[in-house]
Amino acid sequence: MMSLDLSRSRRDLLRAGGCAALLATPLFRASPALAQALKMELGIGLTNDGAPIVFAMQKEKLLEQAAQELGLTLDPEYLDFPVLLRMLQGLAAGQLDIGMLGSTPTIRSLALPNPSVPFGLAGGGIKFPLQVPPGSPIKNLQGLKGKTVLTIVGSDLHLVLVLMLKAEFGTDDVKALGITVKNIQAFTELTRAQPGIDAVLSVEPAAQGAVTSKELVTLLRNDGTTGPAYDGPEGKGEGHVIASFAKTPFAPEAYYPHRIWWVARQEFLKKDPKAIIALMIASEQAIRKVKQMTPDQVIDLASKEWFSDRQAQRPYVENILYRRRGFGWITEGDARTLVGLSKVKPIYQTELGPELVKTVMTPAAPLAREAWEKLGKDPDPEAFTEKASD
């Protein structure tokens, strides 16, 4: 199996700019001996919580082994996408077979005429902190009125900000609140205080790295808990649950129930279902291995592009959804989040109906059942019906 050579620069991995450069530069070319193997091009994100699964699969060739057990010779090609939205573009253009997407690009895909099919979870559970410079006069969400907030516009991060404002103020119209939302030019802008920026809606573990370097202080997190910079009716400092959090539709889990989805082009899923089953099996086997690792072992495996230090990465690893659940199968509750989130009009142009989501996801359901059965029906069915905050 080919490996991702992270000693190479990002310039080597990605072609910069232009619509023709949706894909990363291929990292592996099939040899003549593999000419009869089924090619599968996977878009992956090494900056997010799907990275440990990918590296665990690669380390022990789990995907190839799972395919062989299904009578399939598979030749996977992994392409790294630091910007997940580009994966959506690659899938829509037919340049990728598999993608690893956050909920925002997944929802946008589901609104397209030929949407990609979500078939598993590759991560989730990020806390997305709202941060301010040390000594900032902003002490709570009310203090954001008339201020400028930096984030990745149109992304999951922007979605968190909108949902925080909606719960607190009853409106997600930032102009009505006098708030200016500014887009980043480079990811590292989220990790430091800058002139003209009053607050940053960031992402872990990079956000905790900004805390460690004393560039920024956390005000509020995606799970509704306050950080050291907070001062409001609930109290001062760390660990309070902000009162307006109860008004968000996804409480008690989070303002935004974060998920990273494995998705497949419909044509590929229909033509080569065994390859999807193999990936489901390999992903679950990788999750089991990562679940048994210590945070430091996960960090050693997968953290080379996480923009932070080990101290920041340990709590991030512990909070990854599949580490807490122990599996990456999609539940009905996960699917419902796509429907509910699509109603956030500042982020999404098209609201998804439950029947649409069900129709798109249905073709992957029997494949997931087959993969689950081949893995010994683990976890037990009760795991999918128990009450849980997520």
KOLGU-362223 format. One record per residue (C-alpha): residue in three letters; x negated, y, z. Coordinates in Angstrom, 1 decimal. Layout:
! KOLGU-362223
+-----+--------+--------+--------+
!  aa !      x !      y !      z !
+-----+--------+--------+--------+
! ALA !      X !      Y !      Z !
...
+-----+--------+--------+--------+
END
This chain:
! KOLGU-362223
+-----+--------+--------+--------+
!  aa !      x !      y !      z !
+-----+--------+--------+--------+
! MET !    0.0 !    0.0 !    0.0 !
! MET !   -1.2 !    3.5 !   -0.7 !
! SER !   -1.9 !    5.8 !    2.2 !
! LEU !   -1.4 !    9.5 !    2.6 !
! ASP !   -4.8 !   11.1 !    2.7 !
! LEU !   -4.2 !   14.0 !    5.0 !
! SER !   -7.8 !   15.1 !    4.7 !
! ARG !   -6.8 !   16.6 !    1.4 !
! SER !   -5.6 !   20.2 !    1.4 !
! ARG !   -1.9 !   21.0 !    1.0 !
! ARG !   -2.9 !   22.6 !   -2.4 !
! ASP !   -3.9 !   19.1 !   -3.5 !
! LEU !   -0.6 !   17.6 !   -2.4 !
! LEU !    1.8 !   20.2 !   -3.9 !
! ARG !    2.0 !   22.1 !   -7.1 !
! ALA !    2.6 !   25.7 !   -6.2 !
! GLY !    5.6 !   27.6 !   -7.6 !
! GLY !    8.0 !   27.2 !  -10.5 !
! CYS !   11.0 !   25.1 !  -11.1 !
! ALA !    8.9 !   22.4 !  -12.9 !
! ALA !    6.9 !   21.9 !   -9.6 !
! LEU !    9.6 !   20.4 !   -7.5 !
! LEU !    7.6 !   17.4 !   -6.7 !
! ALA !    4.3 !   16.9 !   -4.9 !
! THR !    1.3 !   15.8 !   -6.9 !
! PRO !    1.5 !   11.9 !   -7.0 !
! LEU !   -0.8 !   10.4 !   -4.4 !
! PHE !   -1.0 !    7.0 !   -6.0 !
! ARG !   -0.9 !    5.5 !   -9.5 !
! ALA !    0.3 !    1.9 !  -10.0 !
! SER !   -2.3 !   -0.5 !  -11.2 !
! PRO !   -1.6 !   -2.7 !  -14.3 !
! ALA !   -1.1 !   -5.6 !  -11.9 !
! LEU !    1.9 !   -3.7 !  -10.4 !
! ALA !    3.4 !   -2.8 !  -13.8 !
! GLN !    6.4 !   -5.1 !  -13.2 !
! ALA !    7.1 !   -3.8 !   -9.7 !
! LEU !   10.0 !   -1.6 !   -9.1 !
! LYS !    8.8 !    2.0 !   -8.7 !
! MET !   10.5 !    4.0 !   -5.9 !
! GLU !    9.6 !    7.6 !   -5.3 !
! LEU !   10.2 !    8.9 !   -1.8 !
! GLY !   10.2 !   12.5 !   -0.7 !
! ILE !    9.1 !   12.7 !    2.9 !
! GLY !    8.4 !   15.5 !    5.4 !
! LEU !    5.3 !   15.1 !    7.4 !
! THR !    5.9 !   18.3 !    9.4 !
! ASN !    9.0 !   16.8 !   11.0 !
! ASP !   10.1 !   14.0 !   13.2 !
! GLY !   10.4 !   11.5 !   10.3 !
! ALA !    6.6 !   11.4 !   10.1 !
! PRO !    6.1 !    8.7 !   12.8 !
! ILE !    8.5 !    6.4 !   10.9 !
! VAL !    6.6 !    6.9 !    7.6 !
! PHE !    3.2 !    6.3 !    9.1 !
! ALA !    4.4 !    3.2 !   11.0 !
! MET !    5.8 !    1.8 !    7.8 !
! GLN !    2.6 !    2.4 !    5.9 !
! LYS !    0.3 !    1.1 !    8.6 !
! GLU !    1.8 !   -2.4 !    8.6 !
! LYS !    3.3 !   -2.4 !    5.0 !
! LEU !    6.8 !   -2.8 !    6.4 !
! LEU !    8.5 !   -1.6 !    3.3 !
! GLU !    6.7 !   -4.0 !    0.9 !
! GLN !    7.2 !   -6.9 !    3.3 !
! ALA !   10.9 !   -6.2 !    3.7 !
! ALA !   11.3 !   -6.0 !   -0.1 !
! GLN !    9.4 !   -9.3 !   -0.6 !
! GLU !   11.7 !  -11.1 !    1.8 !
! LEU !   14.6 !   -9.9 !   -0.4 !
! GLY !   12.9 !  -11.2 !   -3.5 !
! LEU !   11.8 !   -7.8 !   -4.7 !
! THR !    8.3 !   -6.5 !   -5.6 !
! LEU !    8.4 !   -2.8 !   -4.6 !
! ASP !    5.8 !   -0.1 !   -5.5 !
! PRO !    6.6 !    2.9 !   -3.3 !
! GLU !    5.2 !    6.3 !   -4.0 !
! TYR !    5.3 !    8.8 !   -1.1 !
! LEU !    5.4 !   12.6 !   -1.9 !
! ASP !    5.0 !   15.1 !    1.0 !
! PHE !    7.4 !   18.1 !    1.1 !
! PRO !    6.6 !   20.7 !    3.8 !
! VAL !    9.8 !   22.5 !    2.6 !
! LEU !   12.6 !   20.0 !    2.7 !
! LEU !   14.9 !   22.1 !    0.5 !
! ARG !   12.6 !   21.2 !   -2.4 !
! MET !   13.5 !   17.6 !   -1.9 !
! LEU !   17.1 !   18.4 !   -2.6 !
! GLN !   16.0 !   20.0 !   -5.8 !
! GLY !   13.9 !   17.0 !   -6.7 !
! LEU !   16.8 !   14.6 !   -6.0 !
! ALA !   19.3 !   16.7 !   -8.0 !
! ALA !   16.8 !   16.8 !  -11.0 !
! GLY !   16.4 !   13.0 !  -10.9 !
! GLN !   12.7 !   13.3 !  -10.0 !
! LEU !   13.1 !   11.5 !   -6.7 !
! ASP !   14.8 !    8.3 !   -5.7 !
! ILE !   14.8 !    8.8 !   -1.9 !
! GLY !   14.7 !   11.9 !    0.2 !
! MET !   14.4 !   12.8 !    3.9 !
! LEU !   16.7 !   15.9 !    4.5 !
! GLY !   18.0 !   18.0 !    7.3 !
! SER !   21.7 !   18.5 !    7.6 !
! THR !   21.7 !   21.8 !    5.7 !
! PRO !   20.3 !   20.5 !    2.4 !
! THR !   22.3 !   17.3 !    2.9 !
! ILE !   25.6 !   19.3 !    3.2 !
! ARG !   24.6 !   21.2 !    0.1 !
! SER !   23.9 !   18.0 !   -1.7 !
! LEU !   27.3 !   16.6 !   -0.7 !
! ALA !   29.0 !   19.6 !   -2.3 !
! LEU !   27.4 !   18.9 !   -5.7 !
! PRO !   29.0 !   16.9 !   -8.5 !
! ASN !   26.6 !   14.0 !   -8.1 !
! PRO !   25.6 !   14.0 !   -4.4 !
! SER !   22.9 !   12.0 !   -2.8 !
! VAL !   24.1 !    9.3 !   -0.5 !
! PRO !   23.1 !    9.4 !    3.2 !
! PHE !   22.2 !    5.9 !    4.4 !
! GLY !   20.1 !    6.2 !    7.6 !
! LEU !   18.6 !    8.6 !   10.1 !
! ALA !   14.9 !    9.5 !   10.0 !
! GLY !   15.0 !   11.8 !   13.0 !
! GLY !   16.9 !   14.5 !   14.8 !
! GLY !   17.4 !   16.1 !   18.2 !
! ILE !   15.2 !   19.1 !   17.8 !
! LYS !   15.8 !   22.0 !   20.3 !
! PHE !   15.1 !   25.0 !   18.0 !
! PRO !   14.1 !   27.7 !   20.5 !
! LEU !   15.1 !   31.3 !   20.2 !
! GLN !   11.9 !   33.1 !   21.3 !
! VAL !   10.7 !   36.7 !   22.0 !
! PRO !    7.4 !   38.4 !   22.5 !
! PRO !    6.1 !   38.5 !   26.1 !
! GLY !    7.6 !   41.5 !   28.0 !
! SER !   10.5 !   41.9 !   25.5 !
! PRO !   13.5 !   43.9 !   26.6 !
! ILE !   15.7 !   41.1 !   25.1 !
! LYS !   16.8 !   39.0 !   28.1 !
! ASN !   19.9 !   37.2 !   26.6 !
! LEU !   22.0 !   36.9 !   23.5 !
! GLN !   23.6 !   40.3 !   24.2 !
! GLY !   20.2 !   41.9 !   23.8 !
! LEU !   20.0 !   40.8 !   20.1 !
! LYS !   22.5 !   43.4 !   19.0 !
! GLY !   20.8 !   45.9 !   16.7 !
! LYS !   17.6 !   43.8 !   16.6 !
! THR !   15.6 !   41.9 !   13.9 !
! VAL !   15.3 !   38.1 !   14.1 !
! LEU !   12.8 !   36.1 !   12.0 !
! THR !   13.6 !   32.6 !   10.8 !
! ILE !   13.8 !   30.5 !    7.7 !
! VAL !   16.9 !   31.9 !    6.0 !
! GLY !   19.4 !   29.4 !    4.8 !
! SER !   17.8 !   26.5 !    6.8 !
! ASP !   18.7 !   24.5 !    9.8 !
! LEU !   17.0 !   27.2 !   11.9 !
! HIS !   19.2 !   29.9 !   10.5 !
! LEU !   22.2 !   27.6 !   11.2 !
! VAL !   21.2 !   27.4 !   14.9 !
! LEU !   21.0 !   31.2 !   15.2 !
! VAL !   24.5 !   31.6 !   13.5 !
! LEU !   26.1 !   29.1 !   15.9 !
! MET !   24.5 !   30.7 !   18.9 !
! LEU !   26.0 !   34.1 !   17.9 !
! LYS !   29.4 !   32.6 !   17.0 !
! ALA !   29.7 !   31.0 !   20.5 !
! GLU !   28.5 !   34.2 !   22.3 !
! PHE !   30.3 !   36.9 !   20.3 !
! GLY !   33.1 !   35.1 !   18.6 !
! THR !   31.7 !   36.1 !   15.2 !
! ASP !   28.9 !   34.9 !   13.0 !
! ASP !   28.8 !   38.2 !   11.0 !
! VAL !   25.3 !   39.4 !   11.8 !
! LYS !   26.0 !   42.8 !   10.1 !
! ALA !   28.9 !   43.4 !   12.5 !
! LEU !   26.5 !   42.8 !   15.4 !
! GLY !   23.8 !   45.1 !   13.8 !
! ILE !   21.4 !   42.1 !   13.6 !
! THR !   19.0 !   41.9 !   10.8 !
! VAL !   17.9 !   38.3 !    9.8 !
! LYS !   14.5 !   38.3 !    8.1 !
! ASN !   13.0 !   35.4 !    6.1 !
! ILE !    9.5 !   34.1 !    6.6 !
! GLN !    6.8 !   34.2 !    3.9 !
! ALA !    4.7 !   31.5 !    5.6 !
! PHE !    5.6 !   28.9 !    8.3 !
! THR !    2.9 !   30.2 !   10.6 !
! GLU !    4.8 !   33.5 !   11.0 !
! LEU !    7.2 !   31.6 !   13.3 !
! THR !    4.3 !   31.0 !   15.8 !
! ARG !    3.3 !   34.6 !   16.7 !
! ALA !    4.6 !   38.0 !   17.6 !
! GLN !    4.6 !   40.4 !   14.7 !
! PRO !    5.3 !   44.2 !   14.2 !
! GLY !    9.0 !   44.9 !   13.4 !
! ILE !   10.2 !   41.5 !   14.7 !
! ASP !   12.2 !   41.4 !   17.9 !
! ALA !   12.9 !   37.7 !   18.1 !
! VAL !   12.1 !   34.4 !   16.3 !
! LEU !   14.4 !   31.4 !   15.9 !
! SER !   11.8 !   28.7 !   15.6 !
! VAL !   11.4 !   24.9 !   15.6 !
! GLU !    9.5 !   22.4 !   17.8 !
! PRO !    6.8 !   21.5 !   18.3 !
! ALA !    5.3 !   24.7 !   16.7 !
! ALA !    7.5 !   26.8 !   19.0 !
! GLN !    5.9 !   25.3 !   22.1 !
! GLY !    2.5 !   25.9 !   20.5 !
! ALA !    3.4 !   29.6 !   20.4 !
! VAL !    4.2 !   29.4 !   24.1 !
! THR !    0.9 !   27.7 !   24.9 !
! SER !   -1.0 !   30.4 !   23.0 !
! LYS !    1.1 !   33.1 !   24.9 !
! GLU !    2.3 !   34.6 !   21.6 !
! LEU !    6.0 !   34.0 !   22.3 !
! VAL !    8.3 !   33.1 !   25.3 !
! THR !   11.4 !   31.0 !   25.0 !
! LEU !   14.8 !   32.7 !   25.7 !
! LEU !   17.3 !   30.0 !   24.7 !
! ARG !   17.3 !   26.5 !   23.2 !
! ASN !   19.6 !   24.6 !   20.8 !
! ASP !   20.9 !   22.5 !   23.7 !
! GLY !   22.2 !   25.6 !   25.4 !
! THR !   19.6 !   25.7 !   28.2 !
! THR !   17.7 !   28.9 !   29.0 !
! GLY !   14.0 !   29.5 !   28.9 !
! PRO !   11.6 !   31.5 !   31.1 !
! ALA !   12.4 !   34.8 !   29.3 !
! TYR !   16.2 !   34.6 !   30.1 !
! ASP !   18.0 !   36.8 !   32.5 !
! GLY !   21.8 !   36.9 !   32.5 !
! PRO !   25.0 !   36.1 !   34.3 !
! GLU !   24.0 !   32.4 !   34.7 !
! GLY !   20.8 !   33.3 !   36.5 !
! LYS !   17.2 !   34.1 !   35.7 !
! GLY !   14.6 !   32.0 !   34.0 !
! GLU !   14.4 !   28.3 !   33.0 !
! GLY !   17.0 !   25.6 !   33.1 !
! HIS !   20.4 !   27.3 !   33.2 !
! VAL !   23.2 !   26.3 !   30.7 !
! ILE !   24.4 !   29.5 !   29.1 !
! ALA !   28.1 !   30.0 !   29.6 !
! SER !   29.1 !   30.6 !   26.0 !
! PHE !   27.5 !   27.3 !   25.0 !
! ALA !   30.7 !   25.5 !   26.0 !
! LYS !   32.4 !   27.4 !   23.1 !
! THR !   30.3 !   25.8 !   20.4 !
! PRO !   32.2 !   22.9 !   18.6 !
! PHE !   29.3 !   20.5 !   19.1 !
! ALA !   28.8 !   20.9 !   22.9 !
! PRO !   27.7 !   19.1 !   25.0 !
! GLU !   25.0 !   17.9 !   22.6 !
! ALA !   23.8 !   21.2 !   21.0 !
! TYR !   24.8 !   24.3 !   19.1 !
! TYR !   23.6 !   22.3 !   16.0 !
! PRO !   23.5 !   18.5 !   16.3 !
! HIS !   20.3 !   18.2 !   14.4 !
! ARG !   19.8 !   15.1 !   12.2 !
! ILE !   17.2 !   14.2 !    9.6 !
! TRP !   18.9 !   12.0 !    7.0 !
! TRP !   17.5 !    9.3 !    4.6 !
! VAL !   19.4 !    9.9 !    1.4 !
! ALA !   19.3 !    8.2 !   -2.0 !
! ARG !   20.3 !    9.2 !   -5.5 !
! GLN !   23.6 !    7.5 !   -6.4 !
! GLU !   22.1 !    6.0 !   -9.6 !
! PHE !   19.2 !    4.4 !   -7.7 !
! LEU !   21.4 !    3.0 !   -5.0 !
! LYS !   23.7 !    1.4 !   -7.5 !
! LYS !   21.0 !    0.1 !   -9.7 !
! ASP !   18.6 !   -1.2 !   -7.0 !
! PRO !   20.5 !   -1.8 !   -3.8 !
! LYS !   17.9 !   -4.3 !   -2.5 !
! ALA !   15.3 !   -1.5 !   -2.4 !
! ILE !   17.7 !    0.5 !   -0.2 !
! ILE !   18.2 !   -2.5 !    2.1 !
! ALA !   14.4 !   -3.0 !    2.3 !
! LEU !   13.9 !    0.7 !    3.3 !
! MET !   16.6 !    0.4 !    5.9 !
! ILE !   15.0 !   -2.7 !    7.4 !
! ALA !   11.5 !   -1.2 !    7.3 !
! SER !   12.7 !    2.1 !    8.8 !
! GLU !   14.4 !    0.2 !   11.7 !
! GLN !   11.3 !   -1.9 !   12.3 !
! ALA !    9.2 !    1.3 !   12.3 !
! ILE !   11.6 !    2.9 !   14.8 !
! ARG !   11.2 !   -0.1 !   17.1 !
! LYS !    7.5 !    0.2 !   17.0 !
! VAL !    7.5 !    3.9 !   17.6 !
! LYS !   10.0 !    3.5 !   20.4 !
! GLN !    7.4 !    1.3 !   22.2 !
! MET !    4.6 !    3.7 !   21.8 !
! THR !    3.6 !    6.3 !   24.4 !
! PRO !    4.0 !    9.9 !   23.3 !
! ASP !    0.2 !   10.2 !   22.9 !
! GLN !    0.2 !    7.1 !   20.6 !
! VAL !    2.9 !    8.7 !   18.4 !
! ILE !    0.9 !   11.9 !   18.3 !
! ASP !   -2.2 !   10.1 !   17.3 !
! LEU !   -0.3 !    8.4 !   14.5 !
! ALA !    1.7 !   11.2 !   13.0 !
! SER !    0.9 !   14.7 !   14.3 !
! LYS !   -1.6 !   16.0 !   11.8 !
! GLU !    0.8 !   18.5 !   10.3 !
! TRP !    2.8 !   19.5 !   13.4 !
! PHE !    1.3 !   23.0 !   13.8 !
! SER !    0.7 !   22.7 !   17.6 !
! ASP !   -1.4 !   21.0 !   20.3 !
! ARG !   -0.9 !   17.8 !   22.2 !
! GLN !    0.7 !   19.6 !   25.2 !
! ALA !    3.4 !   20.9 !   22.9 !
! GLN !    3.9 !   17.7 !   21.0 !
! ARG !    4.6 !   15.4 !   24.0 !
! PRO !    8.0 !   16.7 !   24.9 !
! TYR !    8.9 !   17.0 !   21.2 !
! VAL !    8.2 !   13.3 !   20.7 !
! GLU !   10.3 !   12.3 !   23.7 !
! ASN !   13.3 !   14.2 !   22.4 !
! ILE !   13.4 !   12.7 !   18.9 !
! LEU !   16.8 !   11.1 !   18.4 !
! TYR !   15.7 !    7.7 !   17.4 !
! ARG !   13.3 !    7.5 !   20.4 !
! ARG !   16.3 !    8.1 !   22.7 !
! ARG !   18.7 !    5.9 !   20.8 !
! GLY !   16.4 !    3.2 !   19.8 !
! PHE !   17.9 !    2.9 !   16.3 !
! GLY !   18.4 !    5.0 !   13.1 !
! TRP !   21.8 !    3.6 !   11.9 !
! ILE !   24.3 !    6.3 !   11.0 !
! THR !   27.3 !    6.5 !   13.4 !
! GLU !   30.7 !    8.0 !   12.6 !
! GLY !   29.9 !   10.8 !   15.0 !
! ASP !   26.8 !   11.6 !   12.9 !
! ALA !   28.9 !   11.7 !    9.8 !
! ARG !   31.4 !   14.0 !   11.4 !
! THR !   28.7 !   16.6 !   12.1 !
! LEU !   28.3 !   17.1 !    8.4 !
! VAL !   32.0 !   17.9 !    8.0 !
! GLY !   32.0 !   20.3 !   11.0 !
! LEU !   28.9 !   22.1 !   10.1 !
! SER !   30.0 !   22.7 !    6.6 !
! LYS !   32.6 !   25.2 !    8.0 !
! VAL !   29.8 !   27.6 !    8.9 !
! LYS !   30.4 !   30.1 !    6.1 !
! PRO !   27.2 !   32.2 !    6.4 !
! ILE !   25.2 !   29.1 !    5.6 !
! TYR !   27.4 !   27.0 !    3.3 !
! GLN !   29.5 !   28.0 !    0.4 !
! THR !   31.6 !   24.9 !    0.2 !
! GLU !   33.4 !   23.2 !    3.1 !
! LEU !   33.4 !   19.4 !    3.1 !
! GLY !   36.5 !   17.4 !    3.6 !
! PRO !   36.2 !   14.2 !    5.7 !
! GLU !   37.5 !   12.1 !    2.8 !
! LEU !   34.7 !   13.4 !    0.5 !
! VAL !   32.0 !   12.6 !    3.0 !
! LYS !   33.5 !    9.1 !    3.6 !
! THR !   33.7 !    8.5 !   -0.2 !
! VAL !   30.1 !    9.4 !   -0.8 !
! MET !   28.8 !    7.4 !    2.2 !
! THR !   30.9 !    4.3 !    1.7 !
! PRO !   28.6 !    2.6 !   -1.0 !
! ALA !   25.7 !    2.5 !    1.5 !
! ALA !   27.8 !    1.0 !    4.3 !
! PRO !   27.7 !   -2.7 !    3.1 !
! LEU !   23.9 !   -2.3 !    2.5 !
! ALA !   23.5 !   -1.0 !    6.1 !
! ARG !   25.5 !   -4.0 !    7.4 !
! GLU !   23.3 !   -6.4 !    5.5 !
! ALA !   20.2 !   -4.8 !    6.8 !
! TRP !   21.6 !   -4.8 !   10.4 !
! GLU !   22.5 !   -8.5 !   10.1 !
! LYS !   19.0 !   -9.4 !    8.8 !
! LEU !   17.5 !   -7.6 !   11.8 !
! GLY !   19.5 !   -9.9 !   14.2 !
! LYS !   22.6 !   -7.5 !   14.6 !
! ASP !   20.5 !   -5.3 !   16.8 !
! PRO !   21.7 !   -3.2 !   18.6 !
! ASP !   25.0 !   -4.9 !   19.6 !
! PRO !   28.2 !   -3.3 !   18.1 !
! GLU !   29.0 !   -1.7 !   21.5 !
! ALA !   26.1 !    0.7 !   20.9 !
! PHE !   28.1 !    2.4 !   18.2 !
! THR !   31.3 !    2.9 !   20.2 !
! GLU !   29.9 !    4.0 !   23.6 !
! LYS !   30.4 !    7.5 !   24.8 !
! ALA !   27.3 !    9.6 !   24.5 !
! SER !   26.5 !   13.3 !   24.2 !
! ASP !   25.0 !   12.7 !   20.8 !
+-----+--------+--------+--------+
END
